[in-house]
Amino acid sequence: MNVADAMTPRSELVVVEIPGTRDDALEYIQEHGFSSVPVVKETDAGEIYRGLVSRDDLIEQPDEDQLAMLMRAVPTIGATADIRTAADLMVAESARRVPVVNGDALEGILTVTDVIRAIARDEVDGDSPVGDLATRAVNATHVDTPLPVAEREIGLSAVPYAVVLDDDAMMAGILTEVDILEVARVVEGEEGTGDSFANQDDEWAWEGIKAVGNRYLPTRNVELPLGPTSEFMTDDVVTVSSRRTAAETAREMISHDVEQIPLVVGGELLGIVRDIDLLEGV
């Protein structure tokens, strides 16, 4: 199976163009729930591919407005490459989307989800048990953690989710970057806050959240609500057991539109199966 067989072709892609602003990319990512958006530039010779803008780029540079400064170069691949080669590239580079290019021309995008669909349809190998593929280190937060702090935890852990635990350390839900971006609000004309410190008697004071850093608000562009994580998490969590195959788990991911599924055995959380984990079994 070649990349061209699984990719989304350029004719079906929505892109953002230079010159443009962070709001253009944020609107696209919020509307479609994607992790990144391709950036192109129109020239006299036609459209050329320039790079990608990701969720992380928007989060890590909250005061940068210009797409040309937010975008970054990422590994690319050709349309005739084998999909297993593309899967290996995604795993090695931790890349969720790989632009498919021919010279300077963008021919399409191959995403982790595209490969997951191929696994779900048995078009590539999906017989590996997910117990062998799951990540054992699980990022977690608490149900009462304010959303900006939970976002910061996710950012520092470099994964797109947090399993949400209750007071008994049992899984109560899961919070993802998509959940966070759905409630993010663009604010114009405000200044960055810098650091400050909370009243020591107020554990979750907003001033204390600012002291963690100004990765989100109050910065100029993006604001998050201050409610507890329990208000924004998904509490009806899909789980899998260690004996399920990669193909079966891929079908669960596609059916429920999720990027990671907790691995639960006998009611105990043993790990997390990320979609990119399934690519290691291809």
Salt bridges, closest charged atoms under 4 A:
GLU47 OE1 - ARG10 NH2 2.83
ASP57 OD2 - ARG72 NE 2.90
ASP82 OD1 - ARG84 NH1 3.92
ASP114 OD1 - ARG117 NH1 3.28
ASP122 OD2 - ARG251 NH1 3.92
GLU123 OE1 - ARG121 NH2 3.18
GLU151 OE2 - ARG215 NH1 2.31
ASP167 OD1 - HIS142 NE2 2.74
GLU177 OE1 - ARG55 NH1 2.99
GLU207 OE2 - LYS210 NZ 2.88
GLU223 OE1 - ARG185 NH2 2.19
GLU248 OE1 - ARG244 NE 3.35
GLU252 OE2 - ARG244 NH2 3.33
GLU252 OE1 - HIS256 NE2 3.21
GLU259 OE2 - ARG55 NH2 3.70
GLU259 OE2 - ARG96 NH2 3.62
ASP275 OD2 - ARG96 NH2 2.45
ASP277 OD1 - ARG274 NH2 2.72
